[in-house]
Structures are given as C-alpha cells and as structure tokens.
Amino acid sequence: ESSQAEEQELGADVDNLFSYYDADGDGVLTQDEFLGALRAGGACPNREELEEAFRKSAEAPDLRTYKAALRTLLRRRPTVDSLKEGFRGLALDIKGQGMVMDAELLKYLSTSYGDALTAEEVEALMQLAEPDEDGEVDVSRLAERLMPVAPSQNAPRAAAAAK
C-alpha cells in the first residue's frame, strides 16, 4: 500500500483520474487508457517507457500499478533547465538576446525523430513555440511553456472535473 507521502506526491485526485480513464469501469486500463491517464497525470512517457510500464503489470494495469508508474515517470520528467540545455544544441544566439531556432527545424525534428508527433501535436507545439516574424523560436520561453510549474497537480483536477 502506498504511504501517505507518496499519495500526497501524486495529488489527491489520482483515484478520480484513474476512474475517469477506466472507460468500462472494470478496474484496469487498456494500453490507450493507461497512456491517457499517465499523460493527464502529468507524465510524458515515450513509447518505450509506456510499453515498459505496461509490461511491468502482470495483466492490464490496476490503480496500484497506475500510481506506481505515474510516480516513476514523474520523477524522470525533464526540468525546464534540462529542456533548455537540450534545445541549445539546436539553437543559435543570432540576435544576442537568447537562443533561437528555426520553427521549420523544430517541426522537422518533432516529426522525424524519437516518438514522432502527429500533425495535431505539431500544431499545438507551434502554438506554444510562438515563432516570431522571422520564423524563429525562443527556446528558453518554449522550454518554460512546455513544463508547467505543477503539472501533476493541475491535470488530475481538470480530468476529474470533466467526469
């Protein structure tokens, strides 16, 4: 059983979040439900992490397995600083005002490497990126916008409220 500190770490609405994604109410999640619930809980697993977490459960993930996977993935979640550092290898300080990268390069990388984004996800990314009139993206601002301050506290509340 999870300790009180671990429960607090995940936020009070994780049980509601699990129930929301358990579409048929059978107490276990399909892989798609599991992914949706993890993302709504603030985790951003890639395909490999998702498959690993799904394999770790003897059968389909139940609430206990979901909480354990969410806790693990939230601990692995990148920070704003690590995202900024990752972007630095792709960006240039051409204006002397911070690191920028070409918006088209960002689109290309997002659809060509790792877990490729869908067209809808790229569109959402580009809205967050807010390219300037020259088609350049401020990578520091993008990193900050990609990593909200407390995602694990906000997402479960929103999903639970939608139920």
C-alpha positions in Angstrom: 0.0 0.0 0.0 1.3 3.5 -0.8 2.5 5.7 2.0 0.8 9.0 2.8 3.8 10.9 1.5 3.6 9.0 -1.9 -0.1 9.7 -2.1 0.5 13.4 -1.4 3.2 13.4 -4.1 0.7 12.3 -6.7 -2.1 14.7 -5.7 -5.5 14.0 -4.2 -7.3 13.3 -7.4 -5.3 10.4 -8.9 -8.0 7.9 -7.9 -10.6 10.1 -9.8 -8.2 10.4 -12.8 -7.9 6.6 -12.9 -11.7 6.1 -12.8 -12.2 8.7 -15.5 -9.9 6.8 -17.9 -11.2 3.4 -16.9 -13.9 3.7 -19.5 -15.6 0.4 -18.8 -15.2 0.6 -15.1 -13.5 -2.8 -14.8 -10.7 -1.6 -12.5 -8.0 -2.0 -15.1 -6.8 0.1 -18.0 -6.1 -0.8 -21.6 -2.8 0.5 -23.1 -4.6 3.5 -24.6 -6.4 4.3 -21.4 -3.1 3.9 -19.5 -1.3 6.3 -21.8 -4.1 8.9 -21.5 -4.2 8.6 -17.7 -0.4 8.9 -17.4 -0.4 12.0 -19.6 -3.3 13.6 -17.8 -1.4 12.9 -14.6 1.5 15.0 -15.8 3.8 12.2 -17.1 5.0 12.3 -20.7 6.2 8.7 -21.4 7.7 7.9 -24.7 6.6 4.6 -26.4 9.4 2.6 -24.8 8.6 3.9 -21.3 4.9 3.2 -21.8 5.5 -0.3 -23.0 7.9 -1.0 -20.1 5.3 0.3 -17.6 2.6 -1.7 -19.2 4.7 -4.9 -19.2 5.5 -4.5 -15.5 1.9 -5.1 -14.6 1.0 -8.8 -14.6 -2.1 -8.1 -16.6 -3.7 -4.8 -17.5 -2.7 -2.0 -15.1 -4.9 -1.6 -12.0 -5.0 1.5 -9.8 -1.9 0.4 -7.7 0.1 -0.2 -10.9 -1.0 3.1 -12.4 0.1 5.0 -9.3 3.5 3.3 -9.3 4.1 4.0 -13.0 2.9 7.6 -12.6 5.2 8.2 -9.7 8.2 6.7 -11.5 7.5 8.7 -14.7 7.0 12.0 -12.9 10.4 11.5 -11.2 12.0 11.0 -14.7 10.2 14.1 -16.1 12.6 16.6 -17.6 13.1 20.0 -15.9 12.9 23.4 -17.6 16.7 23.7 -17.4 17.2 20.2 -18.9 14.9 21.1 -21.8 16.7 24.4 -22.4 20.1 22.6 -22.4 18.7 20.1 -24.9 17.5 22.8 -27.2 20.9 24.6 -27.0 22.4 22.1 -29.3 19.9 23.0 -32.0 19.7 26.8 -31.4 21.9 29.8 -32.1 22.2 33.2 -30.3 22.0 35.2 -33.5 20.4 38.3 -32.1 22.4 38.4 -28.9 19.1 38.1 -26.9 18.9 34.4 -26.3 18.9 31.1 -28.0 16.6 30.7 -31.0 15.9 28.0 -33.5 14.1 28.0 -36.8 10.5 27.0 -36.5 10.7 24.7 -39.5 13.6 22.8 -38.0 11.5 22.4 -34.8 8.6 21.0 -36.9 11.0 18.6 -38.8 12.7 17.3 -35.6 9.3 16.8 -34.0 8.0 14.6 -36.8 11.2 12.8 -37.7 13.0 11.6 -34.6 12.1 9.7 -31.5 8.3 9.4 -30.8 7.2 11.5 -33.8 4.4 13.9 -33.2 1.2 13.9 -35.1 0.1 16.9 -37.2 -2.2 18.0 -34.4 0.6 17.7 -31.8 2.9 19.7 -34.0 0.3 22.4 -34.4 -0.1 22.6 -30.6 3.7 22.7 -30.2 4.0 25.5 -32.7 1.3 27.5 -30.8 3.4 27.1 -27.7 6.5 28.0 -29.6 5.1 31.2 -30.9 7.6 31.8 -33.8 8.4 35.4 -34.4 8.1 37.3 -37.7 11.4 35.8 -38.8 10.2 32.2 -38.1 12.5 31.9 -35.1 11.6 30.3 -31.7 13.0 31.4 -28.4 14.0 28.1 -26.9 14.1 29.3 -23.3 10.5 30.5 -23.5 9.4 27.3 -25.3 11.0 25.2 -22.6 9.2 27.1 -19.9 5.9 26.8 -21.7 6.3 23.1 -22.2 6.9 22.5 -18.5 4.1 24.0 -16.4 5.1 24.6 -12.7 3.0 21.8 -11.2 1.5 19.5 -13.9 0.8 16.6 -11.6 -1.4 18.8 -9.5 -3.3 20.5 -12.4 -4.0 17.7 -14.8 -5.8 15.3 -12.4 -8.1 18.1 -11.2 -9.1 19.0 -14.8 -9.7 15.4 -15.8 -11.6 14.7 -12.6 -13.7 17.8 -13.1 -14.6 16.7 -16.6 -16.0 13.4 -15.3 
